[in-house]
Amino acid sequence: MIQANDDKHEDAHSRIRGDYRDLEKRVMSLERAYTDTLLDFTRTKTALDERAKAPLDVLRIGMTLKLGISLAGAVATIIIGAYSSAAWVKSDITEIRNELNVSTRLQEERAGTTKTALDKLDAASRLQQMKIDEITTALKVKGIIKP
């Protein structure tokens, strides 16, 4: 019975370890994606800032309204895309951390339950040993068993 409980506990512990490893991999992947997105956004912003600082040659500017609107739309799309990607990654990381907290609490609860069961088994074993000792003493007193 103790072995069966120990096997169940070991199986549950193995599952929890596997789940924890999978969540760690997922968090690392999301953190990498977030870092890559942030780096791309920073590079784009730096490039735009450098171009903005460059002196303008008014004679070379030949921007039409259509080109200006297209450029503004492209920049807005890049900024919005980078921002939404960063927000998505942050929310997913928060969700994974919450899942890890729940998993940890579940593991602690299972460990507590297993400890309680083992304590009960230990108490029952001690009680059974006491009964065996009482019966042995009684048999020795009656002379059925030689001391």
DAHUBEL-V253765 format. One record per backbone hydrogen bond with DSSP energy under -1.0 kcal/mol. CO is the residue of the C=O (numbers start at 0). NH is the residue of the N-H. Records with the same first field share a line. If there is no record, write none. Layout:
CO=NH + NH
//
This chain:
0=4
1=5
2=6
3=7
4=8
5=9
6=10
7=11
8=12
9=13
10=14
11=15
12=16
13=17
14=18
15=19
16=20
17=21
18=22
19=23
20=24
21=25
22=26
23=27
24=28
25=29
26=30
27=31
28=32
29=33
30=34
31=35
32=36
33=37
34=38
35=39
36=40
37=41
38=42
39=43
40=44
41=45
42=46
43=47
44=48
45=49
46=50
47=51
48=52
49=53
56=59
63=67
64=68
65=69
66=70
67=71
68=72
69=73
70=74
71=75
72=76
73=77
74=78
75=79
76=80
77=81
78=82
79=83
80=84
81=85
82=86
83=87
84=88
85=89
86=90
87=91
88=92
89=93
90=94
91=95
92=96
93=97
94=98
95=99
96=100
97=101
98=102
99=103
100=104
101=105
102=106
103=107
104=108
105=109
106=110
107=111
108=112
109=113
110=114
111=115
112=116
113=117
114=118
115=119
116=120
117=121
118=122
119=123
120=124
121=125
122=126
123=127
124=128
125=129
126=130
127=131
128=132
129=133
130=134
131=135
132=136
133=137
134=138
135=139
136=140
137=141
138=143 + 144
//
